């Protein structure tokens, strides 16, 4: 391989929150396997792009052009068959900021927004902070697979204006099938709902199953605002740049005006340089990274065979593993803190994805395999103490 993902990069000397959340993590006592960024070195062309830009030591106002929209469209068409044109692409500082803008523009106070649980926490918090009402449905486990409960959706849908979809799904790693996406679109059409589709994890598609919902039928194409980013895929969360794909010209023009008004469409100088380097020179890094992440997932699944008390559906996408720890002999309210205190591992607590998931923990495996191994060693020893 061209890239050495086993290399340990000391992030404690930076301001990265993953390693600076508390003294126990910063000192190395607790292994951080929580927030969704990677402990893997970025691609060389990204570093070179930053270094080259610094050689001109003036960092004035910068602007994006149609060229930048085209390379974004080319990347997503090449890897995922989005069939987007450059004019379909808008820029934003982040996916959550975009959701905030969309809710402000296309809903009003006390409007209802449908969210599938377990859910990435900011979907709920940004809905509530805008004084909209989240309406919850739940993915259900059927024969070892997460499925959409369309019956439940019909029961609770009354007056919902927006459906927030996360595909690939965080935290489960599920990739929705074409049949499911068509049913979602048909459901949204029946109830005249706008679809917001967070597709930031789409590049972590280990089995080529991902399908953008805007491609499945006319209603989805004309009534979906798809959101994704360079930052999750290429480990650039601190760079703050994302993309909004809108095929409907009226919605696109309205939204472009609104995000300009909010000031979230202005991308910083270094992000522009990074964008060009990443989408024109880094496919090889991504392919190698996907292979490495898949090997980490396979390793964890193998280790879990010896820890039957912890259940995990193998993810089809993302670098996140959704661990069901309900069979451990620990009071559910104490599970997360007990793992920190005794196993010395920091996961993301399951209840941040919905109150009923307090028996779950989300594990981020995007790190050198030595760190994954250390985590599984600690977890295996921890479980021995709390077997029922």
C-alpha positions as CSV (number, residue, x, y, z in Angstrom):
1,X,0.0,0.0,0.0
2,X,1.1,3.6,-0.7
3,X,-0.2,4.9,2.6
4,X,0.7,3.6,6.1
5,X,-2.4,3.7,8.1
6,X,-0.7,1.9,11.0
7,X,1.3,5.0,11.7
8,X,0.5,6.6,15.1
9,X,-0.1,10.4,14.8
10,X,0.1,12.3,18.1
11,X,-3.0,14.4,18.2
12,X,-2.7,15.5,21.8
13,X,-0.4,18.3,20.7
14,X,-3.3,19.8,18.7
15,X,-6.7,21.3,19.7
16,X,-8.6,18.2,18.3
17,X,-11.5,17.5,20.6
18,X,-11.3,13.8,20.2
19,X,-8.1,13.7,22.2
20,X,-8.6,16.8,24.3
21,X,-12.0,16.1,25.7
22,X,-10.5,15.5,29.2
23,X,-7.2,14.8,30.9
24,X,-7.8,11.0,31.0
25,X,-7.9,10.9,27.2
26,X,-5.2,13.4,26.7
27,X,-2.8,11.5,29.0
28,X,-3.4,8.2,27.1
29,X,-5.2,6.6,30.1
30,X,-8.5,6.4,28.3
31,X,-8.7,5.3,24.6
32,X,-10.9,7.7,22.6
33,X,-13.2,5.7,20.2
34,X,-16.0,8.2,20.1
35,X,-16.4,11.3,17.9
36,X,-16.6,10.5,14.1
37,X,-13.3,11.7,12.8
38,X,-10.3,9.5,11.9
39,X,-6.9,9.0,13.6
40,X,-5.4,8.3,10.1
41,X,-3.0,10.6,8.2
42,X,-4.6,12.5,5.4
43,X,-3.5,12.0,1.8
44,X,-0.2,13.6,0.7
45,X,-1.7,15.9,-2.0
46,X,-3.8,17.6,0.7
47,X,-0.8,18.4,2.8
48,X,1.0,19.6,-0.3
49,X,-1.9,21.8,-1.3
50,X,-1.8,23.5,2.1
51,X,2.0,23.9,2.0
52,X,1.9,25.4,-1.5
53,X,-0.8,27.9,-0.5
54,X,1.3,29.0,2.5
55,X,4.1,29.9,0.2
56,X,2.0,32.9,-0.8
57,X,1.8,34.5,2.7
58,X,-1.3,36.6,2.1
59,X,-4.6,35.0,3.0
60,X,-7.2,37.4,1.6
61,X,-10.8,36.9,0.5
62,X,-11.3,33.9,-1.7
63,X,-14.1,32.7,-3.9
64,X,-15.3,29.5,-5.4
65,X,-16.0,29.1,-9.1
66,X,-17.9,26.8,-11.5
67,X,-14.7,24.8,-11.8
68,X,-15.0,23.8,-8.1
69,X,-18.7,22.9,-8.6
70,X,-17.7,20.7,-11.5
71,X,-15.0,18.8,-9.7
72,X,-17.5,18.1,-6.9
73,X,-20.1,16.9,-9.4
74,X,-17.5,14.8,-11.2
75,X,-16.4,13.0,-8.0
76,X,-19.9,12.1,-6.9
77,X,-20.9,11.1,-10.4
78,X,-17.8,9.0,-10.8
79,X,-18.0,7.1,-7.5
80,X,-21.8,7.0,-6.8
81,X,-23.8,7.8,-10.0
82,X,-25.4,10.9,-8.6
83,X,-26.0,12.4,-12.0
84,X,-25.6,15.9,-10.7
85,X,-24.6,18.9,-12.8
86,X,-22.4,21.7,-11.6
87,X,-25.4,24.0,-11.4
88,X,-27.0,21.5,-8.9
89,X,-24.1,22.1,-6.4
90,X,-24.2,24.6,-3.5
91,X,-21.5,25.1,-0.9
92,X,-21.9,25.3,2.9
93,X,-19.7,25.3,5.9
94,X,-21.3,22.1,7.2
95,X,-24.1,19.6,6.9
96,X,-25.8,20.5,10.3
97,X,-25.6,24.2,9.3
98,X,-27.3,23.3,6.1
99,X,-30.1,21.4,7.8
100,X,-30.6,24.4,10.1
101,X,-31.0,26.6,7.1
102,X,-33.3,24.3,5.3
103,X,-35.6,24.0,8.3
104,X,-35.7,27.8,8.7
105,X,-36.4,28.3,5.0
106,X,-39.0,25.6,4.4
107,X,-40.8,25.1,7.7
108,X,-42.2,27.4,10.4
109,X,-42.4,27.3,14.2
110,X,-44.2,24.2,15.5
111,X,-44.0,22.4,12.2
112,X,-43.3,18.7,12.5
113,X,-40.1,17.0,11.3
114,X,-39.9,13.2,11.0
115,X,-36.6,11.6,12.2
116,X,-35.7,7.9,12.3
117,X,-34.2,6.6,15.5
118,X,-31.6,5.8,16.4
119,X,-30.5,9.2,15.0
120,X,-27.5,11.4,14.8
121,X,-28.1,13.7,17.7
122,X,-27.9,17.1,15.9
123,X,-30.9,16.1,13.7
124,X,-33.0,16.3,16.9
125,X,-31.2,19.3,18.5
126,X,-31.3,21.5,15.4
127,X,-35.0,20.7,15.0
128,X,-35.8,21.6,18.6
129,X,-33.6,24.7,18.6
130,X,-35.6,26.0,15.6
131,X,-38.8,25.4,17.6
132,X,-39.9,22.7,15.3
133,X,-41.4,19.4,16.6
134,X,-39.4,16.2,16.1
135,X,-41.7,13.2,15.3
136,X,-39.9,9.9,15.8
137,X,-40.0,6.6,14.0
138,X,-37.7,3.6,14.8
139,X,-35.6,1.3,12.7
140,X,-36.5,-2.2,13.7
141,X,-34.4,-5.4,13.8
142,X,-35.7,-8.1,11.5
143,X,-33.7,-11.3,11.0
144,X,-30.5,-9.5,11.9
145,X,-31.1,-6.5,9.6
146,X,-32.3,-3.0,10.3
147,X,-35.6,-2.2,8.5
148,X,-37.7,0.9,8.2
149,X,-41.0,0.6,10.0
150,X,-43.3,2.1,7.4
151,X,-46.4,1.2,9.4
152,X,-45.1,3.3,12.3
153,X,-44.3,6.1,9.9
154,X,-47.9,6.1,8.7
155,X,-49.2,6.2,12.3
156,X,-47.2,9.3,13.3
157,X,-46.9,11.2,10.0
158,X,-49.8,13.6,10.4
159,X,-48.9,17.2,9.4
160,X,-45.1,16.4,9.1
161,X,-43.5,18.8,6.6
162,X,-40.0,17.3,6.4
163,X,-38.4,13.8,6.6
164,X,-34.7,13.7,7.6
165,X,-33.0,10.7,6.1
166,X,-29.5,9.5,7.0
167,X,-28.1,7.3,4.3
168,X,-25.7,5.6,5.0
169,X,-27.2,5.5,8.5
170,X,-25.4,6.8,11.5
171,X,-25.0,4.9,13.9
172,X,-26.0,1.5,12.5
173,X,-24.0,1.6,9.3
174,X,-27.1,0.5,7.3
175,X,-27.2,1.4,3.6
176,X,-30.8,1.7,2.4
177,X,-31.8,-0.4,-0.6
178,X,-33.3,1.0,-3.7
179,X,-36.6,-0.5,-2.8
180,X,-36.6,1.2,0.6
181,X,-35.6,4.5,-1.0
182,X,-38.5,4.3,-3.5
183,X,-40.9,3.6,-0.6
184,X,-39.5,6.6,1.3
185,X,-40.0,8.8,-1.7
186,X,-43.5,7.4,-2.3
187,X,-44.3,8.0,1.4
188,X,-43.0,11.6,1.2
189,X,-45.0,12.2,-2.0
190,X,-48.2,10.9,-0.4
191,X,-47.8,13.3,2.5
192,X,-46.3,16.2,0.5
193,X,-43.0,16.1,2.5
194,X,-39.6,17.6,1.7
195,X,-36.8,15.1,2.0
196,X,-33.5,16.1,3.6
197,X,-31.0,13.3,2.9
198,X,-27.7,13.4,4.9
199,X,-25.3,11.3,2.8
200,X,-22.1,12.4,4.4
201,X,-21.0,8.7,4.9
202,X,-21.7,7.7,1.3
203,X,-18.0,7.2,0.4
204,X,-17.6,4.5,3.0
205,X,-19.6,2.1,0.9
206,X,-17.8,-1.3,1.4
207,X,-20.1,-3.3,-0.9
208,X,-21.1,-0.8,-3.6
209,X,-24.7,-0.7,-2.3
210,X,-25.2,3.0,-1.8
211,X,-27.8,4.7,-4.0
212,X,-28.5,8.4,-3.8
213,X,-32.2,9.0,-3.2
214,X,-32.3,11.7,-5.8
215,X,-31.7,9.1,-8.4
216,X,-34.6,6.7,-7.6
217,X,-37.6,8.6,-9.1
218,X,-39.0,12.0,-10.2
219,X,-40.5,12.9,-6.8
220,X,-37.3,12.3,-5.0
221,X,-35.3,14.2,-7.6
222,X,-37.5,17.2,-7.4
223,X,-38.2,17.2,-3.6
224,X,-34.9,16.1,-2.1
225,X,-32.1,18.3,-0.7
226,X,-29.1,16.0,-0.5
227,X,-26.2,16.9,1.8
228,X,-22.7,15.5,1.8
229,X,-19.1,16.6,2.4
230,X,-15.4,16.2,1.7
231,X,-14.7,16.3,5.4
232,X,-15.9,12.9,6.7
233,X,-14.4,11.0,3.8
234,X,-10.9,12.5,3.8
235,X,-10.6,13.2,7.5
236,X,-11.0,17.0,7.2
237,X,-13.7,17.8,9.8
238,X,-11.9,20.9,11.0
239,X,-11.8,22.3,7.4
240,X,-15.5,23.2,7.5
241,X,-16.9,22.7,3.9
242,X,-19.8,20.7,2.7
243,X,-22.1,20.4,-0.4
244,X,-25.8,20.7,-1.0
245,X,-27.2,19.0,-4.1
246,X,-30.5,20.3,-5.4
247,X,-32.0,19.2,-8.7
248,X,-35.1,21.4,-8.4
249,X,-34.2,24.8,-9.8
250,X,-36.7,26.8,-7.8
251,X,-35.7,25.2,-4.5
252,X,-32.0,25.6,-5.4
253,X,-32.2,29.3,-6.2
254,X,-34.3,30.0,-3.0
255,X,-31.9,28.0,-0.8
256,X,-28.8,29.6,-2.4
257,X,-30.1,33.1,-1.6
258,X,-31.0,32.0,2.0
259,X,-27.6,30.4,2.8
260,X,-25.9,33.5,1.4
261,X,-28.0,35.6,3.7
262,X,-27.1,33.4,6.7
263,X,-23.4,33.6,5.7
264,X,-22.8,29.8,5.6
265,X,-21.8,29.6,2.0
266,X,-18.5,31.4,2.4
267,X,-15.6,28.8,2.3
268,X,-12.2,29.6,3.7
269,X,-9.0,29.9,1.7
270,X,-7.5,26.7,2.7
271,X,-10.7,24.7,2.2
272,X,-10.7,25.8,-1.4
273,X,-7.2,24.6,-2.0
274,X,-7.9,21.3,-0.2
275,X,-11.1,20.8,-2.2
276,X,-9.3,20.9,-5.5
277,X,-6.4,18.6,-4.4
278,X,-8.8,16.0,-2.8
279,X,-11.2,15.6,-5.6
280,X,-8.6,15.5,-8.4
281,X,-5.7,13.6,-6.7
282,X,-6.8,11.5,-3.8
283,X,-8.9,8.6,-5.1
284,X,-6.0,6.2,-4.4
285,X,-5.9,7.3,-0.8
286,X,-9.6,6.7,-0.4
287,X,-9.5,3.3,-1.9
288,X,-6.7,2.2,0.4
289,X,-8.4,3.8,3.4
290,X,-11.6,1.9,2.7
291,X,-9.7,-1.4,2.6
292,X,-8.0,-0.6,5.9
293,X,-11.3,0.4,7.6
294,X,-13.0,-2.8,6.3
295,X,-10.2,-4.8,7.8
296,X,-10.7,-3.0,11.2
297,X,-14.4,-3.8,11.0
298,X,-13.7,-7.5,10.2
299,X,-11.2,-7.6,13.1
300,X,-13.8,-6.3,15.6
301,X,-16.4,-8.7,14.4
302,X,-14.0,-11.6,14.8
303,X,-13.1,-10.5,18.4
304,X,-16.8,-10.1,19.2
305,X,-17.3,-13.8,18.4
306,X,-15.6,-14.3,21.8
307,X,-17.7,-11.7,23.5
308,X,-21.3,-13.0,22.9
309,X,-22.7,-10.6,25.4
310,X,-22.1,-7.7,23.0
311,X,-24.1,-7.8,19.8
312,X,-23.3,-5.9,16.6
313,X,-24.8,-5.9,13.2
314,X,-21.9,-5.7,10.8
315,X,-22.1,-2.2,9.1
316,X,-22.3,-2.0,5.3
317,X,-20.9,1.6,5.5
318,X,-19.4,4.2,7.8
319,X,-16.5,3.5,10.2
320,X,-18.9,3.3,13.1
321,X,-20.0,0.1,15.0
322,X,-23.3,0.0,17.0
323,X,-22.7,-2.2,20.0
324,X,-25.7,-3.6,21.9
325,X,-24.5,-4.2,25.5
326,X,-27.9,-4.9,27.0
327,X,-26.8,-8.4,28.1
328,X,-24.2,-7.1,30.5
329,X,-24.9,-7.1,34.2
330,X,-24.7,-3.3,34.6
331,X,-27.5,-0.9,35.3
332,X,-28.2,0.7,32.0
333,X,-27.9,4.3,33.4
334,X,-24.3,3.5,34.6
335,X,-23.1,1.6,31.5
336,X,-21.3,4.4,29.7
337,X,-19.5,5.8,32.7
338,X,-18.6,2.4,33.9
339,X,-16.9,1.6,30.6
340,X,-14.9,4.8,30.9
341,X,-14.0,4.3,34.6
342,X,-13.1,0.6,34.4
343,X,-12.4,-0.4,30.8
344,X,-10.7,3.0,30.2
345,X,-12.5,3.4,26.8
346,X,-14.5,6.3,25.6
347,X,-17.3,5.4,23.2
348,X,-20.2,7.6,22.2
349,X,-23.1,6.9,24.6
350,X,-26.1,5.2,22.9
351,X,-28.6,7.5,24.5
352,X,-27.3,10.4,22.4
353,X,-29.0,8.7,19.5
354,X,-32.3,8.3,21.4
355,X,-33.3,7.7,25.0
356,X,-34.2,4.0,24.4
357,X,-30.7,3.2,23.2
358,X,-29.1,3.7,26.6
359,X,-27.8,0.1,26.4
360,X,-25.8,0.8,23.3
361,X,-22.4,2.4,22.6
362,X,-21.1,3.6,19.3
363,X,-17.5,2.7,18.5
364,X,-15.3,4.5,16.0
365,X,-12.8,2.1,14.3
366,X,-11.2,4.7,12.1
367,X,-7.8,4.5,13.7
368,X,-4.6,2.4,13.5
369,X,-5.4,-1.3,14.1
370,X,-3.1,-1.3,17.2
371,X,-5.6,1.1,18.8
372,X,-8.5,-1.1,17.8
373,X,-6.8,-4.1,19.2
374,X,-6.1,-2.3,22.5
375,X,-9.7,-1.3,22.7
376,X,-10.9,-4.9,22.1
377,X,-8.4,-6.3,24.7
378,X,-9.8,-3.9,27.3
379,X,-13.4,-4.5,26.3
380,X,-12.9,-8.3,26.5
381,X,-11.5,-8.0,30.0
382,X,-14.2,-5.7,31.1
383,X,-17.0,-8.0,29.9
384,X,-15.6,-10.9,32.0
385,X,-16.5,-8.9,35.2
386,X,-20.0,-8.1,34.1
387,X,-21.3,-11.4,32.6
388,X,-24.7,-12.3,33.9
